[in-house]
Amino acid sequence: MCGYLRRLCPCCSHVPCRDDLQKKFGSGNFLWTSIVGAACGYFDSKAAADEIKAFFATHPAGSADRKVQQCLEAIRSRSWRSTILKNDPERLVDTIAKLC
């Protein structure tokens, strides 16, 4: 793992470890889901989504599995939108104008 989640888990040379967080906050409550969402919900690149997916493949999120999937979906959506804005902003503006 070489990027965004590097600070999250000491068992992979990162800080703090998911196991430590689970001991402190538990794995079956809404707080754990909120922590996972706050940690990975605001990235906007496909590389970040791939890294988050790989991280949680080796570090199961427990009760926050659905939140991980929602975050990945949101990240991929933002990545798609930012790619369109960079590559062809006029097309996006035209599409929005047609819808309105």
C-alpha positions, 0 to 999 in steps of 0.5 A: 500500500503506497498512498492514501491509507498509509496512516491507518494501520500499524500492522501494515506500518501504519497508524492507528490499527483497525484492530485498535480502533475496533477494540476502542469503538467496537465493530458492530455499532454505528460509530464504527461505520462513521469512522470508516466513512470519514476515513475514506469517503472524500477521495476522488480518484480511481487510484484511491478507490482501488487502494481502499478496496485493496486495504479492506480486502485484507482488513475486513470492515465488519459491520461497516462493509456496506459503508465501504461499498458506498464510499467506493461507489461515491469515489468512483462517481466523483472520479468520473465527474472530475475526469469529464470536467477536465477532459470535456467541460463543454459537453457536461455544461450542454448536457445539464442545459438540456436537462434544465 
